[in-house]
Amino acid sequence: MGQVIAITSGKGGVGKSSVCVNLGIVLAQMDYKVCLIDCDLGLKNLDVMLGLENRVLYDLRDAMEGRCSLSKAVLRDKREPNLYLLPACKSVNLKYFQGTDLQLVVQELRKSFDFILLDTPAGIESGFIHSIACADQVVLVSTLDITAIQDADRVIGILMKEGIEDIGLVINKMNPRYIDKGISIRLEDAISWLSIQILGYVFDDESVIRSNNRGMPICLSKNAQINECYEIITRRLLGEQVSLPKYKEKKFLQKLFG
């Protein structure tokens, strides 16, 4: 049976969907069979980030309501044969969205995939609650902006109240120069504040935005520094003892980690 991992955040704009897509790509490159489910209802974007938007005929809502089989709704990525996507519905009234329907879909996908990654809505609305109810573990994405950390802390409290304690932290868009100048809070302070396992971090890089806009996720390109970040996050997610990456342009992180 496949492992279900919810990728979530306390607020929007931290790059949660980008982390979800690239984690999925690295897992697929490691020869795991991976399905991404876009649970951000009404605000679908994983299909665009993967360059699959023109191939979407059916979506998550169609599968949940029985208008098509799961095999028809799930798309295979054009470049990575082990990566699949179940797109979000273009519009849905959350009042009538049933979390049990999502659970049935996820349970069925467990039979065919090694990993199912749920791209949850940011925050704590009903789509978030329904998504985490399906998950075995959670990857919490934040930046080093203090409001993002505060919101992430609130989400951790909700997750633990729901009985989910396997929570890993990914810091996205990390800019050591901003930390050094006091613009962002320090990484070690964020880790201490949230008190959950740090899986890793992804450096701030404009090429990530460019890649997402072109439907070519960064882990399919040859950006060595960003690819290393995601490889380390993925290996730590799998339970390997791997050191966090160093920032190649500065000795800043050497001072951070001693």
C-alpha positions in Angstrom: 0.0 0.0 0.0 1.3 3.4 -0.9 2.4 6.1 1.5 0.2 9.3 1.5 2.0 12.6 2.3 0.1 15.9 2.6 2.1 18.9 1.4 0.7 21.9 3.3 1.4 25.4 4.6 0.0 28.0 7.0 -0.3 30.7 4.4 -0.3 31.1 0.6 2.6 32.3 -1.4 5.3 30.1 0.2 5.8 27.8 -2.8 3.9 24.8 -1.4 2.8 23.6 -4.9 6.3 24.0 -6.3 7.7 21.8 -3.4 5.0 19.2 -4.0 5.8 19.0 -7.7 9.5 18.8 -7.3 9.4 16.3 -4.5 7.2 14.1 -6.7 9.7 14.4 -9.6 12.7 13.4 -7.4 10.7 10.4 -6.0 9.8 9.4 -9.5 13.5 9.7 -10.6 14.3 7.3 -7.7 12.1 4.8 -9.4 9.1 5.2 -7.1 5.6 5.4 -8.7 4.1 8.7 -7.7 0.7 10.3 -8.0 0.2 14.0 -7.2 -3.4 15.0 -6.2 -4.2 18.7 -6.5 -6.5 19.2 -3.5 -6.5 23.0 -3.8 -10.1 23.0 -5.0 -11.1 25.7 -7.5 -7.5 27.0 -7.6 -5.8 24.2 -9.6 -2.2 24.9 -10.7 -0.3 21.6 -10.6 -1.4 20.8 -14.2 0.0 24.2 -15.3 3.2 23.7 -13.5 3.7 20.3 -15.1 2.7 21.6 -18.5 -0.3 19.2 -18.6 -3.2 21.8 -18.6 -4.2 21.0 -22.3 -4.5 17.3 -21.5 -7.0 17.6 -18.7 -10.3 15.9 -19.7 -11.5 14.8 -16.2 -10.6 15.9 -12.7 -10.7 15.0 -9.1 -14.4 15.9 -8.8 -15.3 13.7 -11.8 -13.5 10.8 -10.1 -15.1 11.4 -6.7 -18.6 11.7 -8.2 -18.2 8.6 -10.4 -18.4 10.3 -13.8 -15.2 8.6 -14.9 -12.9 6.0 -13.7 -9.7 6.9 -11.8 -7.6 5.6 -14.7 -9.3 8.2 -17.0 -8.8 11.1 -14.6 -5.1 10.4 -13.8 -2.6 11.9 -16.2 0.9 10.6 -16.8 3.6 13.1 -17.0 5.1 13.8 -20.5 8.8 13.5 -19.3 8.9 11.4 -16.2 7.1 8.0 -16.7 6.8 7.3 -13.0 4.9 10.6 -12.3 1.2 11.0 -12.5 -1.3 13.7 -11.7 -4.9 13.8 -10.6 -6.0 17.4 -11.4 -8.1 19.6 -9.2 -11.6 20.5 -10.3 -12.0 24.0 -11.9 -14.8 24.9 -9.5 -16.5 23.2 -6.6 -18.9 24.3 -3.8 -16.9 23.4 -0.7 -20.2 23.2 1.2 -21.0 20.0 -0.8 -17.5 18.6 -0.9 -17.4 15.3 1.0 -14.1 14.3 2.6 -15.1 10.6 2.6 -15.2 10.7 -1.3 -11.6 12.0 -1.3 -10.6 9.2 1.2 -12.1 6.6 -1.1 -10.1 8.0 -4.1 -6.9 8.0 -2.1 -7.4 4.5 -0.8 -7.9 3.2 -4.3 -4.7 5.0 -5.5 -2.7 3.4 -2.6 -3.1 0.1 -4.4 -1.2 1.3 -7.5 1.3 3.9 -6.3 4.3 4.0 -3.9 3.6 7.6 -2.9 0.6 9.8 -3.2 1.4 13.5 -2.6 -1.6 15.7 -1.7 -1.2 19.4 -2.5 -3.5 20.8 0.1 -5.0 24.3 0.3 -3.1 26.7 2.4 -4.5 27.6 5.8 -7.1 25.7 7.7 -10.3 25.6 5.6 -12.3 22.5 4.9 -10.2 21.3 2.0 -7.2 21.3 4.3 -9.0 19.3 6.9 -10.3 16.7 4.4 -6.8 16.4 2.9 -4.9 15.8 6.1 -7.5 13.2 7.1 -6.1 11.0 4.3 -2.4 11.5 5.1 0.1 9.3 6.9 2.5 12.2 7.3 2.8 15.9 6.5 5.4 18.1 4.9 4.9 21.6 6.2 6.3 24.3 3.8 7.2 27.8 5.1 9.5 30.7 4.3 11.6 32.5 6.9 9.1 35.4 6.9 7.8 35.8 10.5 4.1 35.7 9.4 4.7 32.5 7.5 6.3 30.9 10.6 3.5 32.1 12.9 0.9 30.5 10.5 3.0 27.3 10.2 3.0 27.1 14.0 -0.8 27.3 14.1 -1.1 24.6 11.5 1.2 22.3 13.6 -1.1 22.7 16.5 -4.1 21.7 14.4 -2.2 18.7 12.9 -1.3 17.5 16.4 -4.9 18.0 17.6 -5.9 15.7 14.7 -3.5 13.1 15.8 -0.8 13.7 13.2 2.7 13.9 14.7 4.8 12.8 11.7 5.5 16.4 10.4 8.6 17.5 8.5 9.5 21.1 7.8 10.7 22.4 4.5 11.9 26.1 4.4 11.4 27.4 0.9 12.8 30.5 -0.8 15.7 30.7 1.7 18.0 33.6 1.1 21.1 33.6 3.3 21.8 37.3 2.5 18.4 38.3 3.9 19.2 36.3 7.1 22.6 38.0 7.4 21.0 41.4 7.0 18.2 40.7 9.5 15.5 40.9 6.8 14.5 37.2 7.4 14.5 35.4 10.7 17.4 32.9 11.2 16.9 29.4 10.2 17.9 28.0 13.5 15.4 30.3 15.2 12.6 29.0 12.9 13.5 25.4 13.7 13.5 26.1 17.4 10.2 28.0 17.2 8.4 25.2 15.3 10.1 22.3 17.1 9.5 19.8 14.3 12.0 17.8 12.2 13.7 19.9 9.5 13.8 18.0 6.2 15.7 20.7 4.4 15.5 24.0 2.6 15.3 25.3 -1.0 17.3 28.4 -1.8 15.6 31.5 -3.3 16.2 31.3 -7.0 14.4 33.2 -9.8 14.8 30.2 -12.1 12.2 28.3 -10.0 9.5 30.8 -11.0 10.7 30.8 -14.6 10.5 27.0 -14.6 7.0 26.9 -13.1 5.7 29.4 -15.6 7.0 27.3 -18.5 5.6 24.0 -17.3 9.1 22.7 -16.7 9.6 22.1 -13.0 13.1 23.0 -11.7 14.1 19.4 -10.9 13.8 18.5 -14.6 16.4 21.2 -15.4 20.1 21.3 -14.6 20.1 23.7 -11.7 22.6 21.8 -9.6 22.0 23.8 -6.4 18.2 23.6 -6.3 18.3 19.9 -7.5 20.6 19.1 -4.6 18.2 20.8 -2.2 15.3 18.6 -3.3 17.4 15.5 -3.5 18.4 15.9 0.2 14.8 16.8 1.3 13.6 13.7 -0.4 16.2 11.4 1.0 15.6 12.7 4.5 11.9 12.2 3.9 12.7 8.6 3.2 14.5 8.3 6.5 18.1 8.6 5.3 20.7 10.4 7.4 21.8 13.1 5.0 23.5 16.4 5.8 21.8 19.6 4.9 23.3 21.4 1.8 25.8 24.2 2.0 25.4 27.5 0.2 28.0 27.5 -2.5 28.4 31.3 -2.9 29.0 32.1 0.8 30.4 30.6 4.0 27.3 31.8 5.7 25.8 28.4 6.4 29.1 27.1 7.7 28.7 29.7 10.5 25.1 28.7 11.0 25.8 25.0 11.5 29.2 25.3 13.1 
